[in-house]
């Protein structure tokens, strides 16, 4: 067998305009070939598989009917865009997907004119499409013109409040706008909530299925003499089958549901909408995540995210690890605490597996809440749980918690409610790139009065920080930990609460002190080994807390050393900035102390493996070694060595 599938028609597609030369039957073959090419690609690169497979026919139909890039096609979340990238002139680079200097795993404006709007977080597409529609009608981009604006949004993404804010505004503005609701009954985890149940009812009832051709919802597209009768029939049917249509109440003409894998349905509907739509339209498309690839269809998460795999079997080619990953360590530590305290509960926003809370849900289903893609609600819900006497752990990725920041400030911090924030994916995360990097949480949490902010240096410390958070009832507390495997340290039998605001000494040295916050401690120790060969032995401490700072430890390090260097996996304005503020307030700089802060650079770092990303950031062991030598005035010696 060759590494690549045979794709004679797909080979003729250099841009979406080439699709317009094919007949409808040929487009069906293109879709089959595109699915095979997508599977083949992800087997080599790893990445998001199931979402792309679910929209293969939809991708072909949209590009065959509309005139991209003049028509703006916006994918939400963006991990369903691999087939789109293959059709839009990037097939020759598709096997660089998510690799250093390769294609992004999401849509990216700087990558292609066919990506009009970047999307790596969910529920933004309708707002963006409406913006393009208004810009079109106001005469924006006169040079190239603006055509239709088409948003493709999943049913999971539709659960977020932002999507409904956009629909409400779109219904009010009445601009020509096309929203494709890609309803696959599954985002990353199965969708939750009343909206999911509502969508299910839309196509589950037999009467609705029998008459769906008459009830497509496209009444406004019919010739005038037929509209009144069709509208009455449709309203009668809706009232009988589903009790009204939410989307039409928001001002959208509703079309559907239709089979998203049947080009005989997709193509005529899209062509009709393109030809006749005047205001906002919602086309409800039913798809199956992982469609057409049996291992993905059979997987619990429908092949949402995968490592490299064997195409024939679907078995992932992931190297085994001898150490537990941080997420599983957190999950087990939380289970241990919950076993002893019935007030402990857990909240996540559509990421039960990614945060490890699937294990908690299995053990304590009545105390585990997946709120869907609704981080704002999840934070405020957690705040009220705390106000009601529970001990909630709100587990979210760093980059997702940003979406609920207003609620963190107003509903948690100002009210000083003891919500425990378990922040996964801290630091640079690799192939998902800048959009998923946990770069800002230390800065955006440690500036809030009354917050406790911790970072685990290793997996054993993480266990203790879970215990610390569980025992802390005096206001909000957060602890952060990275993606991936731990360092292999000896694990405690159970967590022991740490003293709030107290760090720990790792090794005693002289001249220079390195104060580490988070898992860069292992890189610090590697740097110290290299420095010892040069006759330099730094003092090393693990801060543990960015807030409150261990004032005594920091001031002692400043008194006893010529220089202090802080190291962290966060942006400017975080731990190092708070240390500098303390030293300035105490007048330490007047004594001649040399201070340096090693942080993530003031730029967004593109996707690569984490090691390459940290090398780009200047935060690996060699960089720490060089910084020590530089601050001691032996930079020239370091270069010669």
ChimeraX attribute file (.defattr): number of C-alpha atoms within 10 A of each C-alpha:
attribute: neighborCount
match mode: 1-to-1
recipient: residues
	/A:1	4
	/A:2	5
	/A:3	9
	/A:4	11
	/A:5	15
	/A:6	12
	/A:7	15
	/A:8	11
	/A:9	17
	/A:10	21
	/A:11	13
	/A:12	11
	/A:13	18
	/A:14	16
	/A:15	18
	/A:16	22
	/A:17	17
	/A:18	14
	/A:19	23
	/A:20	14
	/A:21	11
	/A:22	14
	/A:23	10
	/A:24	16
	/A:25	10
	/A:26	13
	/A:27	22
	/A:28	19
	/A:29	17
	/A:30	24
	/A:31	24
	/A:32	17
	/A:33	19
	/A:34	27
	/A:35	24
	/A:36	19
	/A:37	22
	/A:38	22
	/A:39	26
	/A:40	19
	/A:41	24
	/A:42	23
	/A:43	23
	/A:44	18
	/A:45	19
	/A:46	22
	/A:47	22
	/A:48	21
	/A:49	28
	/A:50	30
	/A:51	30
	/A:52	26
	/A:53	33
	/A:54	28
	/A:55	30
	/A:56	27
	/A:57	26
	/A:58	28
	/A:59	24
	/A:60	23
	/A:61	28
	/A:62	19
	/A:63	22
	/A:64	22
	/A:65	19
	/A:66	22
	/A:67	16
	/A:68	23
	/A:69	21
	/A:70	16
	/A:71	19
	/A:72	24
	/A:73	27
	/A:74	26
	/A:75	30
	/A:76	27
	/A:77	24
	/A:78	27
	/A:79	25
	/A:80	27
	/A:81	25
	/A:82	33
	/A:83	28
	/A:84	27
	/A:85	26
	/A:86	22
	/A:87	23
	/A:88	21
	/A:89	16
	/A:90	19
	/A:91	21
	/A:92	9
	/A:93	12
	/A:94	22
	/A:95	19
	/A:96	18
	/A:97	24
	/A:98	23
	/A:99	20
	/A:100	17
	/A:101	11
	/A:102	16
	/A:103	21
	/A:104	25
	/A:105	25
	/A:106	26
	/A:107	27
	/A:108	18
	/A:109	13
	/A:110	11
	/A:111	15
	/A:112	14
	/A:113	14
	/A:114	24
	/A:115	24
	/A:116	24
	/A:117	21
	/A:118	21
	/A:119	23
	/A:120	20
	/A:121	19
	/A:122	23
	/A:123	28
	/A:124	24
	/A:125	30
	/A:126	30
	/A:127	19
	/A:128	21
	/A:129	27
	/A:130	26
	/A:131	15
	/A:132	23
	/A:133	24
	/A:134	19
	/A:135	13
	/A:136	18
	/A:137	12
	/A:138	10
	/A:139	11
	/A:140	14
	/A:141	10
	/A:142	9
	/A:143	7
	/A:144	9
	/A:145	11
	/A:146	21
	/A:147	17
	/A:148	21
	/A:149	28
	/A:150	27
	/A:151	25
	/A:152	26
	/A:153	24
	/A:154	25
	/A:155	23
	/A:156	29
	/A:157	27
	/A:158	26
	/A:159	22
	/A:160	20
	/A:161	16
	/A:162	18
	/A:163	18
	/A:164	17
	/A:165	12
	/A:166	20
	/A:167	22
	/A:168	16
	/A:169	16
	/A:170	26
	/A:171	21
	/A:172	13
	/A:173	14
	/A:174	15
	/A:175	20
	/A:176	20
	/A:177	25
	/A:178	28
	/A:179	24
	/A:180	20
	/A:181	22
	/A:182	27
	/A:183	27
	/A:184	21
	/A:185	20
	/A:186	22
	/A:187	24
	/A:188	22
	/A:189	21
	/A:190	17
	/A:191	23
	/A:192	20
	/A:193	12
	/A:194	10
	/A:195	15
	/A:196	18
	/A:197	12
	/A:198	14
	/A:199	19
	/A:200	13
	/A:201	14
	/A:202	19
	/A:203	19
	/A:204	13
	/A:205	12
	/A:206	10
	/A:207	14
	/A:208	21
	/A:209	15
	/A:210	10
	/A:211	12
	/A:212	18
	/A:213	13
	/A:214	16
	/A:215	23
	/A:216	19
	/A:217	25
	/A:218	24
	/A:219	21
	/A:220	18
	/A:221	16
	/A:222	13
	/A:223	8
	/A:224	9
	/A:225	8
	/A:226	12
	/A:227	15
	/A:228	13
	/A:229	11
	/A:230	18
	/A:231	17
	/A:232	12
	/A:233	14
	/A:234	20
	/A:235	17
	/A:236	14
	/A:237	19
	/A:238	18
	/A:239	12
	/A:240	12
	/A:241	18
	/A:242	17
	/A:243	13
	/A:244	15
	/A:245	18
	/A:246	13
	/A:247	16
	/A:248	16
	/A:249	12
	/A:250	16
	/A:251	20
	/A:252	25
	/A:253	24
	/A:254	23
	/A:255	22
	/A:256	20
	/A:257	22
	/A:258	20
	/A:259	18
	/A:260	24
	/A:261	22
	/A:262	15
	/A:263	19
	/A:264	14
	/A:265	14
	/A:266	21
	/A:267	20
	/A:268	13
	/A:269	19
	/A:270	19
	/A:271	16
	/A:272	14
	/A:273	18
	/A:274	15
	/A:275	10
	/A:276	12
	/A:277	18
	/A:278	16
	/A:279	17
	/A:280	23
	/A:281	27
	/A:282	25
	/A:283	25
	/A:284	23
	/A:285	24
	/A:286	23
	/A:287	26
	/A:288	21
	/A:289	28
	/A:290	26
	/A:291	23
	/A:292	18
	/A:293	21
	/A:294	14
	/A:295	18
	/A:296	23
	/A:297	18
	/A:298	12
	/A:299	13
	/A:300	12
	/A:301	19
	/A:302	25
	/A:303	25
	/A:304	23
	/A:305	17
	/A:306	21
	/A:307	18
	/A:308	19
	/A:309	19
	/A:310	15
	/A:311	18
	/A:312	10
	/A:313	9
	/A:314	18
	/A:315	14
	/A:316	14
	/A:317	14
	/A:318	10
	/A:319	7
	/A:320	6
	/A:321	11
	/A:322	10
	/A:323	13
	/A:324	14
	/A:325	17
	/A:326	25
	/A:327	26
	/A:328	19
	/A:329	20
	/A:330	25
	/A:331	18
	/A:332	18
	/A:333	20
	/A:334	25
	/A:335	20
	/A:336	17
	/A:337	18
	/A:338	20
	/A:339	12
	/A:340	9
	/A:341	13
	/A:342	12
	/A:343	16
	/A:344	23
	/A:345	25
	/A:346	26
	/A:347	28
	/A:348	29
	/A:349	24
	/A:350	24
	/A:351	22
	/A:352	24
	/A:353	15
	/A:354	19
	/A:355	25
	/A:356	21
	/A:357	27
	/A:358	19
	/A:359	18
	/A:360	21
	/A:361	19
	/A:362	10
	/A:363	14
	/A:364	18
	/A:365	13
	/A:366	11
	/A:367	17
	/A:368	22
	/A:369	22
	/A:370	22
	/A:371	22
	/A:372	25
	/A:373	26
	/A:374	24
	/A:375	25
	/A:376	21
	/A:377	17
	/A:378	23
	/A:379	31
	/A:380	19
	/A:381	20
	/A:382	29
	/A:383	27
	/A:384	17
	/A:385	21
	/A:386	25
	/A:387	17
	/A:388	9
	/A:389	12
	/A:390	19
	/A:391	27
	/A:392	27
	/A:393	28
	/A:394	24
	/A:395	27
	/A:396	26
	/A:397	26
	/A:398	25
	/A:399	21
	/A:400	23
	/A:401	24
	/A:402	19
	/A:403	15
	/A:404	16
	/A:405	18
	/A:406	14
	/A:407	21
	/A:408	26
	/A:409	16
	/A:410	12
	/A:411	18
	/A:412	24
	/A:413	22
	/A:414	16
	/A:415	15
	/A:416	21
	/A:417	24
	/A:418	30
	/A:419	33
	/A:420	28
	/A:421	28
	/A:422	27
	/A:423	26
	/A:424	25
	/A:425	24
	/A:426	26
	/A:427	28
	/A:428	29
	/A:429	24
	/A:430	23
	/A:431	23
	/A:432	21
	/A:433	24
	/A:434	21
	/A:435	19
	/A:436	21
	/A:437	25
	/A:438	28
	/A:439	27
	/A:440	20
	/A:441	24
	/A:442	27
	/A:443	20
	/A:444	16
	/A:445	24
	/A:446	22
	/A:447	15
	/A:448	16
	/A:449	15
	/A:450	19
	/A:451	24
	/A:452	25
	/A:453	27
	/A:454	30
	/A:455	27
	/A:456	26
	/A:457	23
	/A:458	22
	/A:459	28
	/A:460	22
	/A:461	22
	/A:462	25
	/A:463	26
	/A:464	20
	/A:465	27
	/A:466	31
	/A:467	20
	/A:468	22
	/A:469	27
	/A:470	23
	/A:471	15
	/A:472	18
	/A:473	17
	/A:474	13
	/A:475	19
	/A:476	27
	/A:477	27
	/A:478	28
	/A:479	26
	/A:480	26
	/A:481	28
	/A:482	28
	/A:483	20
	/A:484	16
	/A:485	17
	/A:486	22
	/A:487	17
	/A:488	14
	/A:489	11
	/A:490	8
	/A:491	14
	/A:492	12
	/A:493	10
	/A:494	15
	/A:495	20
	/A:496	15
	/A:497	16
	/A:498	17
	/A:499	8
	/A:500	18
	/A:501	18
	/A:502	18
	/A:503	23
	/A:504	13
	/A:505	12
	/A:506	15
	/A:507	15
	/A:508	11
	/A:509	15
	/A:510	15
	/A:511	16
	/A:512	25
	/A:513	26
	/A:514	28
	/A:515	28
	/A:516	28
	/A:517	25
	/A:518	27
	/A:519	25
	/A:520	23
	/A:521	24
	/A:522	16
	/A:523	19
	/A:524	24
	/A:525	19
	/A:526	16
	/A:527	20
	/A:528	24
	/A:529	16
	/A:530	15
	/A:531	20
	/A:532	11
	/A:533	9
	/A:534	13
	/A:535	8
	/A:536	19
	/A:537	19
	/A:538	25
	/A:539	21
	/A:540	26
	/A:541	23
	/A:542	24
	/A:543	29
	/A:544	27
	/A:545	23
	/A:546	28
	/A:547	27
	/A:548	18
	/A:549	22
	/A:550	18
	/A:551	15
	/A:552	12
	/A:553	17
	/A:554	19
	/A:555	15
	/A:556	10
	/A:557	22
	/A:558	21
	/A:559	14
	/A:560	16
	/A:561	17
	/A:562	18
	/A:563	22
	/A:564	26
	/A:565	21
	/A:566	24
	/A:567	26
	/A:568	25
	/A:569	27
	/A:570	25
	/A:571	23
	/A:572	19
	/A:573	15
	/A:574	23
	/A:575	29
	/A:576	26
	/A:577	17
	/A:578	18
	/A:579	24
	/A:580	17
	/A:581	12
	/A:582	16
	/A:583	19
	/A:584	12
	/A:585	10
	/A:586	11
	/A:587	12
	/A:588	16
	/A:589	14
	/A:590	9
	/A:591	10
	/A:592	10
	/A:593	17
	/A:594	16
	/A:595	19
	/A:596	17
	/A:597	19
	/A:598	22
	/A:599	22
	/A:600	23
	/A:601	15
	/A:602	9
	/A:603	9
	/A:604	13
	/A:605	18
	/A:606	23
	/A:607	27
	/A:608	24
	/A:609	17
	/A:610	17
	/A:611	14
	/A:612	15
	/A:613	22
	/A:614	22
	/A:615	13
	/A:616	15
	/A:617	20
	/A:618	17
	/A:619	24
	/A:620	20
	/A:621	22
	/A:622	17
	/A:623	18
	/A:624	25
	/A:625	22
	/A:626	17
	/A:627	21
	/A:628	26
	/A:629	20
	/A:630	14
	/A:631	17
	/A:632	15
	/A:633	11
	/A:634	13
	/A:635	15
	/A:636	10
	/A:637	11
	/A:638	16
	/A:639	9
	/A:640	6
	/A:641	7
